[in-house]
Amino acid sequence: MDPATTFCPNLACPARGQTGQGNIYIHSCKDQRFMCTECHKTFSARKGTAWYRLRTSAETVSLVVTLMAHGCPLQAIVVAFGYDERTVACWLARAGVQGQAVHEHLVEQPRDLGQVQADEIRVKTQGGLVWMALAWMVSTRRWLAGAVSPHRDLSLMRRLIARVRRCALHRPLLVCTDGLGSYVRAIRETCREPERRGAQGRPRLRPWQHVFLAQVVKRYQQRRVVAVERRIVAGTPARVETLRRRSQGDGVINTADIERLNATFRERLAALTRRGRALARRPVTLHQGMYLIGTVDNFCTPHASLQDAGRATTPAMAAGITAHCWTVRELLSFRVPPSRWTPPKQRGRPSRALQRLVKRWCS
């Protein structure tokens, strides 16, 4: 228990999310609780992690989650460990929520992406079909975003591209997709920013410059690919080829990397198996499993194509997010800090107490 690396999770506290400020001290070593001197609230050391209010040991839960993150069906976990099926499903839900929080805090930060590939997976569920859209950064092999929807339509693509936009700096970007026309409109509507000229009213939205789009359309006959057509929808062939070579090297415009990611998801998420009995009942289960598999692949899985001087490298290490390969237990134990406190808006001159708080925690 280290108070210097712990922050207050109380959303009403002005010191929330800040470490090393001297406002945290140990309240109880036996119960593993801290106390904040600013809001005078105590909190558990497990607050904000997947272990919060769990009675089962962290070793057992991390082992079960590791097995499920590598394709072990829930029914096999129940038989092998003897836990109730609802208990294991609850652990999976906790791990998915934790993975989403870690992904939004560490991965969804503006960076130069270069080339991004996007594709959809057709998922069979109990009672219908669901589509899972995924986006992948080619150079660092990093999973960027995902979205689940019962329909393969414009709304699904907008949600996917909106999350990709959170990860992208305003720099040249190449997006490679299949022949679905919804991607073109979703990119043009999402990759925009307000053009402020000092006039009243809503500012005009200006599209991002240097956003290029290429499509790979495959023709099938009797379930076999007989022809491949490559289209450049937005941008010049020279600029598209420059971005592709910068992130991918030799070759041609393709979606092979995202298709490899689709295979990884189908292998590791039991509900995505083409012919299996572990079908998902609700889309939220797929959503949680998607974030678990994606974060484990980003932070805990070394890729052979990313080896640096013989050292096993994960996509998060290649992107400069972390300096070492995480374990699943580290992933589930990571505490995501809340956003910093902002002073409340009020009329008139702020009180001296509020001024002191602003000077202490907002400067």
C-alpha positions in Angstrom: 0.0 0.0 0.0 1.6 3.2 -1.2 -0.2 6.4 -0.6 2.0 8.4 -3.0 0.7 6.4 -6.0 -2.9 6.4 -4.9 -5.6 8.9 -5.8 -9.0 9.7 -4.3 -11.8 8.1 -6.3 -14.6 10.3 -4.7 -16.2 12.2 -7.6 -17.2 15.0 -5.2 -13.6 15.6 -4.0 -11.5 18.4 -5.5 -8.5 16.2 -5.2 -9.9 13.3 -7.2 -7.6 11.5 -9.6 -4.4 13.3 -8.5 -1.5 11.4 -7.0 1.5 12.6 -5.0 -0.2 15.6 -3.5 0.0 14.5 0.2 -3.7 14.2 0.7 -3.8 10.3 0.9 -2.7 8.3 4.0 -3.3 4.8 5.2 -6.4 4.4 7.2 -6.2 0.6 7.9 -3.5 -1.8 6.8 -5.6 -4.8 7.9 -8.6 -3.8 5.8 -6.5 -2.2 3.1 -8.2 1.2 3.2 -7.0 4.7 2.5 -8.3 8.1 3.6 -8.4 11.4 1.8 -7.7 14.5 4.0 -9.5 16.7 1.6 -12.9 15.1 1.5 -12.4 13.0 4.7 -13.7 9.8 3.0 -12.2 6.4 3.3 -12.0 4.0 0.3 -10.7 0.5 -0.4 -7.4 -0.1 -2.1 -9.3 -2.2 -4.6 -11.7 0.6 -5.5 -11.8 1.1 -9.3 -10.4 -2.4 -10.1 -12.0 -5.7 -11.1 -11.4 -7.0 -7.6 -13.6 -4.5 -5.8 -16.0 -6.3 -3.3 -15.0 -9.8 -4.6 -14.6 -12.6 -2.0 -12.7 -15.0 -4.3 -9.0 -14.6 -4.4 -7.4 -12.5 -7.1 -5.2 -15.4 -8.3 -8.3 -17.6 -9.0 -10.2 -14.8 -10.8 -7.2 -13.8 -12.9 -6.6 -17.5 -13.9 -10.3 -17.9 -14.9 -10.3 -14.6 -16.9 -7.0 -15.6 -18.6 -8.5 -18.9 -19.7 -11.7 -17.2 -21.0 -9.6 -14.5 -22.8 -7.9 -17.3 -24.7 -11.0 -19.1 -25.9 -12.0 -21.4 -23.1 -15.8 -21.7 -23.0 -17.7 -20.7 -19.9 -19.2 -24.2 -19.5 -15.7 -25.7 -19.4 -14.7 -23.3 -16.6 -17.8 -24.3 -14.6 -16.9 -28.0 -14.9 -13.2 -27.5 -14.2 -13.4 -25.1 -11.2 -16.8 -26.0 -9.8 -18.1 -22.4 -9.7 -21.6 -21.4 -10.6 -22.2 -20.3 -14.2 -23.6 -17.0 -13.0 -20.5 -16.3 -10.9 -18.1 -16.9 -13.9 -20.3 -14.8 -16.1 -20.1 -12.0 -13.5 -16.3 -12.2 -13.5 -16.3 -11.9 -17.3 -18.6 -8.9 -17.1 -16.3 -7.3 -14.5 -13.2 -8.0 -16.7 -15.0 -6.5 -19.8 -15.9 -3.3 -17.9 -12.3 -3.0 -16.6 -10.9 -3.6 -20.1 -13.1 -0.9 -21.6 -12.0 1.6 -18.9 -8.3 0.8 -19.5 -8.8 1.0 -23.2 -10.6 4.4 -23.1 -8.0 5.8 -20.7 -4.8 4.6 -22.4 -5.5 3.6 -26.0 -8.1 6.3 -27.0 -5.5 9.1 -26.9 -4.6 11.2 -30.0 -1.7 9.6 -31.8 -0.4 9.4 -35.4 -2.1 6.3 -36.8 -0.9 6.2 -40.4 -3.0 3.4 -41.7 -6.2 1.9 -40.2 -8.1 -1.1 -41.4 -11.8 -1.8 -40.5 -14.1 -4.8 -41.0 -17.1 -6.4 -39.5 -17.8 -9.9 -38.1 -21.2 -11.6 -38.5 -22.0 -13.1 -35.1 -24.7 -15.7 -34.6 -26.5 -15.4 -31.2 -29.3 -17.1 -29.5 -32.3 -15.7 -31.3 -30.8 -13.6 -34.1 -27.7 -12.1 -35.7 -25.4 -9.3 -34.4 -22.6 -7.4 -36.2 -19.3 -6.6 -34.5 -17.2 -3.9 -36.3 -13.5 -3.6 -35.5 -10.7 -1.2 -36.3 -7.0 -2.0 -36.3 -3.8 0.1 -36.6 -1.5 -1.6 -39.0 2.0 -0.4 -38.0 1.7 -1.2 -34.2 -0.8 -4.1 -34.6 -3.0 -2.3 -32.1 -6.8 -2.8 -31.8 -8.3 0.7 -31.8 -12.0 0.4 -31.5 -15.1 -1.8 -31.7 -18.8 -1.6 -31.8 -21.7 -4.1 -31.6 -25.1 -3.6 -33.3 -27.9 -5.8 -34.5 -27.7 -4.1 -37.9 -24.8 -3.6 -40.3 -25.8 0.0 -41.1 -24.6 3.6 -41.0 -25.2 3.9 -37.3 -22.7 1.1 -36.6 -20.0 2.7 -38.8 -20.5 6.1 -37.2 -19.9 4.6 -33.8 -16.8 2.8 -34.9 -15.3 5.8 -36.8 -16.1 8.1 -33.8 -13.9 5.9 -31.6 -11.2 5.8 -34.2 -11.3 9.6 -34.3 -10.5 9.7 -30.6 -7.3 7.8 -31.2 -6.2 9.9 -34.2 -4.2 13.1 -34.4 -5.1 15.5 -37.2 -2.5 14.1 -39.6 -2.5 12.1 -42.8 -4.6 9.0 -42.3 -5.4 6.1 -44.6 -8.5 3.9 -43.9 -8.8 0.6 -45.7 -12.2 -1.2 -45.6 -14.3 -3.6 -47.6 -16.8 -2.4 -50.2 -19.5 -1.3 -47.8 -20.6 2.2 -48.8 -21.5 3.2 -45.2 -17.8 3.7 -44.4 -17.5 6.6 -46.9 -20.4 8.6 -45.4 -19.4 7.8 -41.8 -15.8 9.0 -42.3 -16.9 12.2 -44.0 -19.5 13.0 -41.3 -17.3 12.0 -38.3 -13.8 13.4 -39.3 -14.8 17.0 -39.1 -14.0 19.9 -36.8 -15.7 23.3 -36.2 -14.3 26.2 -38.2 -14.4 29.2 -35.8 -14.4 32.6 -37.3 -15.7 34.7 -34.4 -19.2 34.9 -35.7 -22.4 34.2 -33.8 -24.2 30.9 -34.1 -23.1 27.4 -34.7 -19.7 27.2 -36.4 -19.4 25.5 -39.8 -17.9 22.0 -39.7 -14.9 21.6 -41.9 -13.8 18.1 -43.0 -10.3 16.9 -42.1 -7.8 17.2 -44.8 -5.5 14.4 -45.9 -8.0 11.6 -44.9 -7.8 8.9 -47.6 -10.1 6.0 -48.1 -9.4 2.8 -50.0 -11.7 -0.2 -50.5 -10.9 -3.9 -51.2 -13.9 -5.6 -52.9 -13.7 -9.4 -53.3 -15.8 -11.3 -55.8 -16.9 -14.8 -54.8 -18.0 -17.9 -56.7 -19.1 -21.0 -54.8 -17.5 -19.5 -51.6 -14.2 -18.9 -53.2 -12.5 -15.6 -54.1 -12.2 -15.3 -57.8 -11.3 -11.6 -58.2 -10.2 -8.7 -56.0 -10.9 -5.1 -56.9 -9.0 -2.3 -55.2 -10.6 1.2 -55.2 -9.3 4.6 -54.1 -12.4 6.4 -53.0 -10.7 9.5 -51.5 -7.2 10.8 -52.2 -4.6 10.4 -54.9 -2.9 7.1 -55.7 0.5 8.6 -54.9 -0.5 9.7 -51.4 -2.3 6.5 -50.6 0.7 4.5 -51.7 3.0 6.6 -49.6 0.9 6.1 -46.4 0.5 2.4 -47.1 4.3 1.8 -47.5 5.1 3.9 -44.4 3.0 1.6 -42.2 2.9 -1.7 -44.1 6.0 -1.9 -46.3 5.8 -3.8 -49.5 2.7 -5.2 -51.0 -0.6 -3.8 -52.2 -3.8 -2.2 -50.7 -5.4 -5.0 -48.6 -7.4 -5.8 -45.5 -5.4 -8.8 -44.5 -4.4 -7.4 -41.1 -7.9 -6.7 -39.9 -9.0 -10.2 -41.2 -6.2 -11.7 -39.1 -7.6 -9.8 -36.1 -11.1 -11.2 -36.9 -9.6 -14.7 -36.7 -8.0 -13.9 -33.3 -11.4 -12.7 -32.0 -13.1 -15.8 -33.3 -10.5 -18.0 -31.7 -10.4 -16.3 -28.3 -14.1 -15.4 -27.8 -16.1 -18.5 -27.5 -19.3 -16.8 -28.5 -17.8 -16.0 -31.9 -17.1 -19.6 -32.9 -18.8 -20.4 -36.2 -20.1 -23.8 -35.2 -20.3 -24.0 -31.4 -22.7 -24.2 -28.6 -21.4 -21.2 -26.6 -23.6 -18.6 -28.2 -24.2 -15.3 -26.6 -27.7 -14.4 -25.5 -27.3 -10.6 -25.3 -25.3 -8.0 -27.3 -23.9 -6.6 -24.0 -22.1 -10.0 -23.5 -20.4 -9.6 -26.8 -19.5 -6.0 -26.0 -17.8 -7.0 -22.7 -16.0 -9.9 -24.3 -14.8 -7.7 -27.2 -13.1 -5.3 -24.8 -11.6 -8.1 -22.8 -10.1 -9.8 -25.9 -9.0 -6.5 -27.3 -7.2 -5.2 -24.2 -5.6 -8.6 -23.6 -4.3 -8.6 -27.2 -3.0 -5.0 -26.9 -1.4 -5.2 -23.4 -0.7 -8.9 -22.6 0.0 -10.6 -26.0 3.4 -10.3 -27.6 3.4 -10.3 -31.4 6.1 -12.0 -33.4 6.1 -9.3 -36.1 6.8 -6.6 -33.4 10.0 -8.1 -31.9 12.5 -5.4 -31.0 16.1 -6.7 -30.6 14.8 -10.1 -29.8 12.5 -8.8 -27.1 8.8 -9.8 -27.1 6.8 -6.7 -27.9 3.1 -6.1 -27.4 1.1 -3.5 -29.5 0.9 -1.3 -26.4 4.7 -1.4 -26.1 5.1 -0.6 -29.8 2.8 2.4 -29.4 4.7 3.7 -26.4 1.8 3.2 -24.0 3.6 0.8 -21.7 7.2 -0.3 -21.2 6.6 -4.0 -20.4 4.3 -6.9 -21.2 1.3 -6.9 -18.8 -0.2 -9.9 -17.2 -4.0 -10.3 -17.0 -3.8 -9.6 -13.3 -2.1 -6.3 -13.9 -4.7 -5.4 -16.4 -7.5 -6.2 -14.0 -5.7 -4.3 -11.2 -5.1 -1.1 -13.1 -6.9 1.9 -11.4 -8.2 4.3 -14.0 -8.2 7.9 -12.5 -11.4 10.0 -12.8 -11.3 13.3 -14.7 -10.0 16.2 -12.7 -12.3 18.3 -10.6 -13.6 21.5 -12.2 -15.0 24.4 -10.1 -18.8 24.8 -10.1 -20.1 27.7 -12.2 -21.8 30.4 -10.1 -22.8 34.0 -10.3 -20.8 36.6 -8.5 -17.4 36.5 -6.9 -16.3 33.0 -5.7 -15.8 32.6 -2.0 -12.4 32.4 -0.4 -12.8 28.8 0.3 -13.5 28.1 -3.3 -10.6 30.3 -4.4 -8.3 28.2 -2.2 -9.6 25.0 -3.7 -9.1 26.3 -7.2 -5.6 27.5 -6.4 -4.7 24.1 -4.8 -6.2 21.6 -7.2 -6.7 23.4 -10.5 -3.4 25.2 -11.0 
